[in-house]
Amino acid sequence: MKNVYLKSRFQGRPNHSLYRELVEYPPEGYQILAESFEPTKKQQVVYNLEKRFLSIPYLKDVWHETKTLLYMGIQRGSRFECDADIVFASQQLLFADLPWVADFEFANALVGYGDIRLCRSLVKKALASRCCKKILPWSYWAKKTLYRSLDCRSFEEKIEVVHLAVGSKNFVKEKDDDRLRLLFVGSTNLWNVYNFELKGGIEVVEAFFELSKKYDGLELVIRSWVPPEIREKCAKQPDIMIFNSPLSEEALAHLYASSDVFVFPSDTNLGMAILEAMSYELPVVALGVYDVPEAVKDMKTGVLLSPSPKVPYYTWNGEPNYYDRSFLLGIRRSRSWLVKQIVEKTSLLIEECSLRRRIGREARHLVERGNFSIEKRNEKLKRIFDAATHA
């Protein structure tokens, strides 16, 4: 049995929950050693500064660049040692004389979600080094962001897409009542004040108000922190249920399993929420941006909404434009346009039971046997780890 050391993302934060699937279902012949997370004082200073600067609109751009240089300076100067056979660097570069691979959701993740243009030569040198064995973008869109950011010719053969994956669920899709349930799952972190909006929660609520006028027996379940003004509006609608604090794994699993449609018009890239919903045989209503269409195939494994031309979704290298103030303004200006789409596309799934079930089954197959399955992911990782540890 060989050991893979999972090195936590460097920002004063623990490993993201998406790596739980890697720890629980490692490739054959390997075990994943997740580090016991304790941020250093320098890491915590950067994290605390980030929270303060991001709350001040006119300082966000300055901080975005400053953080990049702070991050890379601390990262490069940090000492790192371990006895594992290989290190899995979670969305970061490793500056140590050890074999390592790195994954990333888009290119700027490798520099602490800063501006990769400020340290191109350093990033290229790290990725081209003999110690870097493989570079693992989560999607083909993520791979493109790296090519648009750097001259990748010196390490091109190392780049290989390894999709996110979720474990299959041992359950039979059944309904215990004749009500049709729409589900939205966001963050329960109340400090992340824009999360509900960026995940499309406001549009989901407004669309539900319209849908409930058209259909009887319809309900909406929200597992997320919800802004007070939206929660107040929802309180007037008896068919909306809100869970604004974390649920147990069993309770959350029950929500997924007992729902009929996952409505998630998020302005962010593909995450675990969509794949988790698919594993519970739910058709997904999602926005066709970034890498979402790689998993949500329109009218096959889900239903795609068209992105608004009023929203500047992409930056110079094709990454999410989260730091531009016009991004959030564009989302707000196009809200009614997106709500109309959600109502139209969700109505199809409400009215056509056979379509809803077919799409749900296709979605489940994608995460149980397809490119987003543990099986496919582990086939790739085993080959990658074997090559890296035998070199």
N, C-alpha and C positions, 0 to 999 in steps of 0.2 A: 504494500500500500504506500503510495507516494503522497506527499503533503503539498498542498497549494495554500499559500498564505494570502488571504484576502486583505489588502491594505486599504483602510478606510479613506474615503474622500477627504481631502485636506481643506477644511474651512471651519474647523471648530464644530463639526457636526458628525454624528455617527453614520454608519453605513445605511444607505437607503433600503427600504423594505423589499425592493425588487431583488436584492441579493439573497434574500431568504430562500428563494427557489434554487439558487446555486448551492447554498450551504446544505439544504435538505436533500437535493437530488444531484449530487456531483457525478461526473463521468466515472465509468467503471475503472477501478484501480486507483482512485484518488479520493482524498478527503480534503475538505475545505476548512482551513483554520481561520475563523473570523477573529480579528483582534479585539481584545477588551479595550473599548474606546475611552480614552481620557485625553482631551485636547491639551496641548501644551499652552503655556501662558501666551506665547506669541500667536498661536492659532486663535485663542480666545479673544485676544486684543483685536485681531483682524475681523473676527465675526461680530464683535460688539460695535466696532466702528462702522461696519457695513449696515447693521440695523439702524444706526443713527443717521448715516448719510442718505440712505435710501428713503428716509422719511421726509427729506428736504428736497423738493423737486429740482431746484436749480443746482444742487450739488451732486445729483445722480450721475451726470456725465463725467464730472471731474473724478468722482469716486471710482467709476468704472475703469478708468485708465490707471489711477493710483493703485487700486487693488491688484491689478495685473502685476505691477512691478513688485509690490509687497509680497504677493503670493509666490511669485517665481523666486524672489530672493530668499524667502524663508524656506521654500521647498528645496531649493538647490543646496542651501547651507545645512539642512537637517541631516543628522546621522541616522542611518537605518541599517539594522542588521537582523537577520533571522536565519533559522536552520532549515527552512522549508526547501523543497526541491525546485520550486518556482514561485514567483510572486504574481498575484493577480492585482494589478494596480487599478483601483476603482476610479476611473475618469481622471487620471493624472499621469504625470511622467515620474519615472523613478530615477534618481541620481545615485546609484549604488552599483557596486560590482557584483551583481546578482542577476540571474536570468529572470526576465519579467515579461508579462504581456499587459497591455492596457486596453480598456474598453472606453467608449464615449458615446454620448447621445448626439452631440454635434461638436465640431472642432474646438470651439472656445471652451468647452468643458475641460480640456487638457491644460488650460491656463487659469483654472479657478473661475471660469465663466467671465473672464476679463476679455481684453482685446488681444487676440493672437498676433496681430500685426506688430505689436510692440516688442515681441521676442521671437520672431520667426526663426532666426538662426539658431537659437538655443533649442527650440522645439525640434527643428530638423536634425540637429546633432544628436539629441536624445533618441529620437525615433530611428535614426540610422545606425545607432551604436550596436555593437555586437551583443550587448546584454538584452536589448529589446528584441524579443523573439517573434512577437506578433502584435498587430494593431487591429483592434476589433470594434469597428463601428456597429452600432445597434441596427442600422438600416442602410439601404442604398442611398437614401437622401443624406444621411449623416456622412457617408463616404464621400459624396459630392462636396459637402462643405469643407472637408479636409483638402480635397484636390483644388478647390477654389481659394483656399487659404495659403497653401504652401506649394512649392515645387517638390513633388513626392517621388521623383524618379530614383533617388538614392535608396528608397525603402519601399518602393511600390509593391514588390513581391511579398511583403509582410502583411499587407492590408487584406483583411477578409471579413465580410459581414457575418456577424453572429447575432441573430435576432433575440430579443427578449423572449422569455418562455414562462408559462405557468403550468403547474401540475394539473393533470386531468382529475375530474371530480367523479366520484363513484355515487351517482344518483340517477334516478329516473325522473324525467320532467313530468310533474303532475301538478294539478291545481286543486286546492282544497276549498275553493269557492268559485263563483261565476263572475267575480269582479276582475277587471283588467287593470293591472298595476304597472305604472311607469316608474322607473327608478333612476335617481341621479345620485352619484357618489362623488363628493369633493373632499376637501381637507377639513379636519376638525380643529386645526390650529388657528385660534382666534387672532394671533398676531399677524397671520398672513392675510391682511385685510382685503387684498385684491384677488385672492384665490377664487372665491365664489364667482366673481365677475368674469375672470379670465377663463374659468372652466365652463362658462355658459349658463351658470345657475339662474341668473336673472331672466334670460331668454326662456329657459325651461319653465319657470313659474308663470311668465306671461303667456306662453304658448298653452300651458295647462288651463289657464282661465278660459281661453278660447275653445279648447277641446272639450272641456266639461260642459260647455253650452250645447255642443253637438251630440255628445254621447252620454248615456246613462251608465252607471256602474263603473265609472272610471276613477282611479285614485292615483295620487302621486306620492312617492316616498322619497324623502331627501335625507341622505346621511352626509351631513356637512355642517360646518359652522355657517350660519346665515346672518347677514347684516340685520340689525334690529328693525330697520324700516321695511325690509322684505319680510321678515318674520311676522311683523304686525299685519301686513297685507294677507299673508298666508293664514293667519289666525281666523280670518273671516270666511275661509273656505274649509268646510268640514272634511273634505276629501283629500286634504294635504296633511301628511304626517312628517314631522321633522325630528331627526335624531342629531342633535348638534354637539354631541360628545362621543368619544371613541366607544365602539361596541366590541364585545368579545368576538373571537373568530367564529364561534358557533352562531351567534346572533347575526353577524354580517353575512355568513354563508346562507342562513335562512332567508335573508332579504333578497339575495341574488336568486336563490332557488325558487322563491315564491313569486318572482316578478315576471312580467311578460315582455317588456321592452326597456332597453337601457338607453336613455336619452342623455347624450353627453356631447353637446356642441362646443367643445372646448377650443379655445384659440391657442392651445399649446400643442406640442408634439406628442406622439404616441407614448402612452405610459401603461402601467400595469392595470389600471381600472378598466380600460377597454378589453384587454385580454382576459381579465378575470371574469368580466361579464360574459364574454364569448364562451368561456369554459363552462358556464352555467346555461348554455344553450339560449342565450338572449340575443335577439337581433339588436344591433347597435345603430343609433342615429347619431352620426358624427360629422364634423366639419372636415372637408377635404383639403387639409393643409399639411405641410411638412411631410412626415413619414406615415401619417394616418392611413392614406390610401394603400399602403403596402399590406396592411392587415384588413382594413375595411374595404372590401371590393363592393362597389355599388350594386345593389339588388342581388348580391351573391352571399357575402358574409355580413352584410349590413346595408345601411342606406346613407349615402353621402350628401351633405349639404354643400352648396357652392359658396366659396369664400367671397366676401364683399369686395368690390374694387375700391371701396373707400378706406379699407384697412391696409396699411403698409406692412404686410406680414413679414417680409424678408429683408435682411440686411445685404451688404455688399457681397458676402460669400454664401448667401442662401440660408443663413441661420434665422431663428426667430428674432424679431425686432423688438424685444421686450423693453429695452432701455430707452426707446424713443417715445417722447411724450405724445406724439401723434398716433402712436399705436393704440393706446387706450381711448383716445378721443375718437379714432376711427371706429372702434368697436361700439362705442356709445351712439355714434351717428347712424350706424347701420343696424341698430337693434331691431327696429320694427321690420326691416327687410328679412332679417334672419328668423325672427319669430314666425313670420308668414311661411317660410320654408319648413320650419319645424312642424307647424300645424299641418301643412300639406303632406309631408312625407310620413309623419307619425299616423295620420289618418289612414294612409294606405295599410299600414301594419295593423291598425285597430280593426279595420273593416274586413281585411282578407286574412282570415285565420290560417289558411293553408300557406300563404306567402310568409307570414310571420314564423310559422313552424319550420318551413323549409330553410329560410335564412338562418334561423337559430341553429338548426342541425349542421348546416355548412360551417357556421362560425365555430361550433364546438369541435368539428372535425379538424379545422385549421389548427387549433391549439392542442389537440390530442394526437394528431398524426402528421400535420403539415409543417410548414416552415417555422411556426411559432410554438412548436412542441418541445417538451423536455428531451424527447428522443432525438430529434434532429439537432438540437443545440448540443447535446452531449456527444453525438457522433463527431461533430466538428471539434469540440473542446478536447476530446480524448486524443484525436489525431494531432491537434496543436500541442497539447501538453506532452504527448509521447515524443514528438519531434524535438521539442525544446529541451526536455530532460535527457535525451539521448545524444544531444549534440556535443 
